[in-house]
């Protein structure tokens, strides 16, 4: 047999692991080159992983819901195809079968002032994802070590800890009852203290107060889906990382509205693409980023990393109601036609759940259109590791005072609020306000007679 290892592919510079959602093939199945072998989920998007060779699937090394690091071997394929479907194959890794334990009986009113003793003395392995969830939910290391694990070698998986958290909130606070096997229930023997030299130092886990809302009354409890949990985690982390400041301004976009209404039919006939406001706004934003490159950067400790490429992320609503941020790469090299094609393609892919992992990677600046939902303005949260995010409000007609050669007049204009949230560690108020004002001026100076 010529055994080929299939590894978890790298899906972006910031993605270090992925969760197995579904295996499309089982050991013994024939696999074609580039045929989808499994579905995976990252903190950005769900993706399909194709086979890198043709042959017979020999072994699966991870189960559904397992978190797999990038570069790890996830399956093995016999490239010679010498195996047949009925041939025995190596079984998928799974947790060892539990050893039957004696029946447990409570010892009446025996209180336990200290946490239960952990048999492995803290040597159990936990993935960074599990530790992160534990810290967010206020689960200490002692409590974490007592959560049953269904992963390889009894490890606690993401599913295990989320199930534990869900059940943990439903139980009323009760005194802990010490349990012992029925054969020795007559006495509780405290474990002998270990010498100081053998003591294992506890692993630090950030503790957070967790408020459990009352569930009585006429309520409905809905479990967060995976994407919503990731969004919640990213939002909390962003606020904890960056000191947010938000500046506001408004722009008269009457010229843009009139120009789009005039050309949208001819534009679609000529280029086969609908012209929306989004690519017009992106064009103005890109021009202003060129003038203020510090807006297009990230921080690495004390180092400022200015990005030479301008990759604009656009917050997009998924069919589930969750948000995702596909990225227009090298937006500064594209004209209005190219931006329109990219905006439409990414928006359609998001609506049909066809985004690829690479479609959400490499963003250097993000735009969110809160006006789509009727909001006048917003205070968006920065998309880490970027340092700024621009929110576009709804376009509304308002009476405005205009200066003319004959004096001031009141006219009906199409107005829009803009808001910029920025990381005050690197973007000061003067820079943030100057960039925001420049974007407004760029929009207001749009040529209503522009040719397409």
C-alpha positions in Angstrom: 0.0 0.0 0.0 1.1 3.6 -0.7 -0.4 5.4 2.2 -0.9 9.2 1.8 -1.6 11.4 4.8 -4.3 14.0 4.4 -3.6 17.0 6.6 -5.8 19.9 7.9 -5.1 22.6 5.3 -4.0 26.2 6.3 -7.0 28.5 5.7 -5.6 31.8 6.6 -2.8 33.5 8.6 -5.0 33.9 11.7 -6.7 30.4 11.6 -4.9 27.8 13.7 -7.6 25.2 14.1 -10.8 23.9 12.7 -13.8 21.8 13.9 -14.9 18.7 12.0 -18.5 19.1 11.0 -19.2 16.1 8.9 -17.3 13.2 7.2 -18.6 12.5 3.7 -16.5 9.2 3.4 -15.9 6.3 5.8 -13.0 3.9 6.0 -13.2 1.5 3.0 -14.8 4.0 0.7 -13.2 4.9 -2.6 -12.2 8.5 -2.9 -11.5 10.5 -6.1 -9.0 13.3 -6.5 -10.5 16.6 -5.3 -13.6 14.9 -4.1 -15.0 16.5 -0.9 -13.9 14.3 2.1 -15.2 16.3 5.0 -16.8 19.6 6.1 -15.0 21.8 8.6 -15.8 25.0 10.5 -13.4 27.8 11.5 -14.1 30.9 13.5 -14.6 32.6 10.1 -16.5 30.3 7.8 -17.6 26.7 7.0 -15.5 25.0 4.3 -15.2 21.7 2.4 -11.9 19.9 2.4 -11.2 17.9 -0.8 -9.0 14.8 -1.0 -5.5 15.4 -2.3 -5.2 12.0 -3.9 -7.4 9.2 -5.3 -7.6 5.8 -3.6 -9.3 4.0 -0.7 -9.9 5.7 2.6 -8.0 3.7 5.2 -8.4 5.6 8.5 -10.1 8.6 10.0 -8.1 10.2 12.9 -10.7 12.6 14.2 -14.4 12.4 15.0 -17.2 14.9 14.3 -17.0 18.0 16.6 -13.2 17.4 17.3 -11.1 20.5 17.1 -8.1 19.9 14.8 -5.0 22.0 14.6 -3.8 23.2 11.2 -1.2 20.8 9.7 -2.4 17.8 11.7 -3.0 14.5 9.9 -6.8 13.9 9.7 -7.1 10.9 7.5 -5.0 8.3 5.6 -5.7 7.1 2.0 -4.3 4.1 0.2 -3.3 5.7 -3.1 -2.8 2.3 -4.8 -6.5 1.5 -4.1 -5.5 -2.0 -3.0 -8.1 -2.1 -0.3 -11.7 -3.0 -1.1 -14.7 -1.6 0.7 -15.2 -4.8 2.7 -11.6 -5.0 3.8 -11.0 -4.3 7.5 -9.6 -0.8 8.1 -8.2 0.9 11.1 -11.0 2.3 13.3 -11.5 6.0 13.9 -9.9 7.2 17.1 -12.3 7.4 20.0 -12.3 7.7 23.7 -11.6 4.4 25.5 -14.7 2.6 26.8 -15.5 3.6 30.4 -14.6 1.1 33.0 -17.6 -0.1 35.0 -17.7 1.5 38.5 -19.3 0.2 41.7 -22.7 1.6 42.4 -22.5 5.0 44.1 -24.6 5.8 47.1 -24.7 9.1 48.9 -23.5 9.5 52.5 -26.2 11.6 54.2 -25.3 15.2 54.8 -21.5 14.8 54.3 -20.4 18.2 53.1 -17.3 18.8 51.0 -15.6 22.1 51.8 -13.0 21.7 49.1 -13.2 20.7 45.4 -13.0 17.0 44.6 -9.6 15.5 44.2 -8.5 15.0 40.5 -6.9 11.7 39.8 -4.4 13.0 37.2 -3.2 15.9 39.4 -3.8 18.5 36.7 -1.9 16.7 33.9 -4.9 16.5 31.6 -4.5 18.3 28.2 -6.9 21.0 27.2 -7.1 22.8 23.8 -6.9 26.6 23.7 -10.5 26.7 22.6 -11.7 24.8 25.7 -9.6 26.9 28.0 -11.0 30.1 26.4 -14.6 28.9 26.9 -13.8 27.9 30.5 -12.3 31.4 31.2 -15.4 33.1 29.7 -17.8 31.0 31.7 -15.9 31.3 35.0 -15.0 27.7 35.2 -11.9 27.1 37.3 -9.3 24.5 36.6 -10.5 22.2 39.4 -14.0 22.3 38.0 -12.7 21.8 34.5 -10.8 18.7 35.4 -14.0 17.1 36.7 -15.9 17.5 33.4 -16.2 14.1 31.6 -14.4 14.1 28.3 -15.5 12.2 25.1 -12.4 13.1 23.1 -9.3 11.1 22.4 -7.8 9.8 25.6 -10.7 11.2 27.5 -10.0 14.9 26.6 -12.7 17.5 27.0 -14.0 18.6 23.6 -15.7 21.8 22.7 -19.0 19.9 22.7 -18.3 18.5 26.2 -17.7 21.9 27.8 -20.6 23.6 26.0 -23.0 20.8 27.2 -21.6 21.2 30.7 -22.2 24.9 30.7 -25.8 24.5 29.4 -26.6 22.0 32.2 -24.6 23.9 34.8 -27.0 27.0 34.6 -30.1 24.9 35.1 -29.2 23.4 38.4 -30.0 25.1 41.7 -27.1 25.8 44.1 -27.0 22.9 46.6 -24.5 21.7 49.1 -22.0 19.2 47.7 -22.7 15.7 48.9 -19.6 13.4 49.2 -20.1 10.1 47.3 -18.3 6.9 47.9 -18.6 3.4 46.4 -21.2 1.3 48.2 -18.7 -1.1 49.6 -16.9 1.7 51.5 -19.8 4.0 52.2 -19.4 3.6 55.9 -16.5 6.0 56.1 -15.0 8.9 54.2 -11.2 8.8 54.2 -9.4 12.0 53.4 -6.5 11.6 50.9 -3.1 11.7 52.4 -1.4 15.0 51.8 1.4 15.0 49.3 4.9 16.3 50.0 5.4 19.9 49.0 8.0 18.9 46.4 5.4 16.8 44.6 2.6 19.4 44.6 1.4 20.4 41.2 0.9 24.1 40.7 -2.6 25.0 39.5 -2.9 26.3 35.9 -4.2 29.8 35.9 -7.6 30.3 34.2 -9.1 33.8 33.9 -12.2 34.0 36.1 -15.2 36.0 35.1 -18.4 36.6 37.0 -21.2 34.7 35.3 -24.7 36.0 35.8 -27.4 33.4 35.3 -30.7 35.0 34.3 -33.8 33.6 36.0 -35.7 31.2 33.7 -39.1 31.3 35.5 -42.2 32.8 33.9 -43.2 32.9 30.3 -39.9 32.6 28.5 -38.3 30.7 25.5 -34.8 29.5 25.8 -32.8 29.3 22.5 -29.4 27.7 22.3 -26.8 29.9 20.4 -25.6 28.3 17.2 -21.9 27.9 16.6 -21.5 31.1 14.5 -23.3 33.2 17.1 -21.1 31.9 19.9 -18.0 32.8 17.8 -19.3 36.3 17.1 -20.0 36.8 20.8 -16.5 35.7 21.7 -14.9 38.0 19.1 -16.9 41.0 20.2 -15.9 40.5 23.8 -12.3 40.0 22.9 -12.2 43.1 20.7 -13.6 45.3 23.4 -11.1 43.9 25.9 -8.2 44.4 23.4 -8.9 47.9 22.0 -9.9 51.1 23.7 -12.7 52.1 21.4 -13.5 55.7 20.4 -16.2 56.6 17.9 -16.4 59.8 15.8 -19.4 61.0 13.8 -20.1 63.2 10.8 -22.7 63.5 8.0 -22.4 63.6 4.3 -24.7 65.0 1.5 -24.8 62.2 -0.9 -27.5 63.7 -3.2 -25.1 63.6 -6.2 -24.5 59.9 -5.7 -28.2 59.1 -5.4 -29.1 61.0 -8.5 -26.2 59.5 -10.5 -27.0 55.9 -9.5 -30.7 56.4 -10.4 -29.7 57.7 -13.8 -27.2 55.0 -14.7 -28.2 51.8 -12.9 -30.2 50.4 -15.9 -27.5 51.2 -18.5 -24.7 50.0 -16.1 -26.4 46.6 -15.7 -27.0 46.2 -19.4 -23.4 47.1 -20.3 -21.5 45.2 -17.6 -24.0 42.6 -16.4 -23.7 43.8 -12.8 -26.1 45.8 -10.6 -24.6 49.0 -9.4 -25.3 49.6 -5.7 -24.1 52.3 -3.3 -21.6 50.0 -1.7 -18.9 50.0 -4.4 -19.3 53.8 -4.8 -18.7 54.2 -1.0 -15.7 51.8 -1.2 -14.1 53.8 -3.9 -14.2 56.9 -1.8 -12.9 55.1 1.3 -10.0 53.6 -0.6 -9.0 57.1 -1.8 -9.0 58.4 1.8 -7.0 55.4 3.1 -4.3 56.3 0.6 -4.2 59.8 2.3 -4.2 58.4 5.9 -2.3 55.0 5.7 -2.2 54.7 9.5 -5.9 53.8 9.4 -4.9 50.7 7.4 -2.7 49.0 10.0 -2.5 46.6 12.9 -0.6 46.4 16.2 1.9 43.8 17.3 2.9 44.7 20.8 4.7 48.0 20.5 5.1 47.6 16.7 2.8 49.3 14.2 2.3 47.2 11.0 1.2 49.4 8.2 -0.5 47.4 5.5 0.5 48.3 1.9 -2.4 46.4 0.5 -5.9 47.8 1.0 -8.3 44.9 1.6 -11.8 46.1 2.5 -14.0 43.9 4.5 -17.8 44.3 4.2 -20.1 43.1 7.0 -22.7 40.9 5.4 -25.8 39.2 6.8 -26.1 35.5 6.4 -29.5 33.7 6.0 -29.3 32.7 9.7 -29.2 36.4 10.7 -25.6 36.2 11.7 -22.9 38.5 10.3 -19.8 37.5 8.3 -17.1 39.8 6.8 -16.0 38.8 3.3 -13.0 40.7 2.0 -12.4 42.6 -1.3 -8.7 42.0 -1.9 -6.5 44.8 -3.3 -9.5 47.2 -3.5 -7.1 50.1 -4.3 -6.3 48.5 -7.7 -9.9 48.2 -8.9 -12.2 50.6 -10.6 -15.9 51.0 -10.0 -16.7 48.1 -12.3 -14.3 45.7 -10.6 -15.5 46.8 -7.1 -19.1 46.2 -8.2 -18.3 42.7 -9.5 -16.5 41.8 -6.2 -19.2 43.2 -4.0 -22.0 41.4 -5.8 -20.1 38.1 -6.0 -19.2 38.0 -2.3 -22.7 39.1 -1.2 -24.3 36.3 -3.3 -21.8 33.8 -2.0 -22.6 34.8 1.6 -26.4 34.6 1.0 -26.0 31.1 -0.5 -23.5 29.9 2.1 -20.8 29.5 -0.6 -18.1 31.6 0.9 -14.6 30.0 1.0 -12.2 30.4 3.9 -10.0 32.6 1.9 -12.9 35.0 1.1 -12.9 36.2 4.8 -9.1 36.5 5.3 -6.6 39.3 5.0 -8.9 42.3 5.7 -7.2 45.5 6.6 -10.2 47.8 7.1 -13.9 47.0 7.6 -17.1 48.8 6.5 -20.6 47.9 7.9 -23.8 49.3 6.4 -26.1 49.7 9.4 -28.4 51.8 7.2 -29.5 48.6 5.5 -31.6 48.0 8.6 -32.8 51.5 8.9 -30.3 52.8 11.5 -29.3 56.4 11.4 -25.8 55.6 12.7 -24.0 53.0 14.8 -21.0 52.5 17.1 -19.4 49.4 15.5 -16.9 47.1 17.2 -13.5 46.9 15.6 -12.8 43.7 13.6 -9.5 42.6 15.2 -6.6 42.8 14.4 -7.6 45.9 12.5 -7.6 49.4 14.1 -10.8 51.0 12.6 -14.2 50.2 11.3 -16.6 52.6 9.4 -20.4 52.4 9.7 -22.7 53.8 7.1 -26.1 55.0 8.2 -29.4 55.1 6.2 -29.8 57.7 3.5 -32.7 60.0 4.3 -34.1 63.1 2.8 -33.8 66.1 5.1 -34.1 69.9 4.7 -30.7 71.4 4.7 -29.3 75.0 4.5 -27.2 75.5 1.3 -25.0 78.4 0.6 -25.5 79.9 -2.9 -24.3 83.1 -4.7 -27.8 84.5 -4.0 -27.6 83.7 -0.3 -28.6 80.8 1.9 -31.5 78.6 0.8 -33.3 75.6 2.3 -33.3 72.5 0.0 -34.3 68.8 0.3 -31.1 66.8 0.2 -30.1 63.1 0.6 -28.1 62.9 3.9 -26.2 60.1 5.5 -24.4 59.8 8.9 -21.0 58.2 9.0 -19.4 56.9 12.2 -15.8 55.6 12.7 -14.8 53.4 15.6 -11.1 53.3 16.1 -8.4 51.9 18.4 -7.2 54.8 20.5 -3.9 53.0 21.2 -2.8 54.0 17.7 -5.5 56.2 16.1 -5.8 59.5 17.9 -9.0 61.7 17.7 -7.4 64.0 15.3 -6.5 61.2 12.9 -9.8 59.5 13.2 -11.8 62.7 12.8 -9.7 63.8 9.8 -10.1 60.5 8.0 -13.8 60.5 8.6 -14.2 64.1 7.4 -12.1 63.2 4.3 -14.5 60.3 3.5 -17.5 62.7 3.8 -15.9 65.3 1.6 -15.1 62.6 -1.0 -18.7 61.5 -1.1 -20.0 65.0 -1.4 -17.7 65.9 -4.2 -18.9 63.0 -6.4 -19.3 64.1 -10.0 -23.0 63.7 -11.0 -22.0 63.8 -14.7 -19.5 60.9 -14.4 -19.3 58.6 -17.3 -19.4 54.8 -16.8 
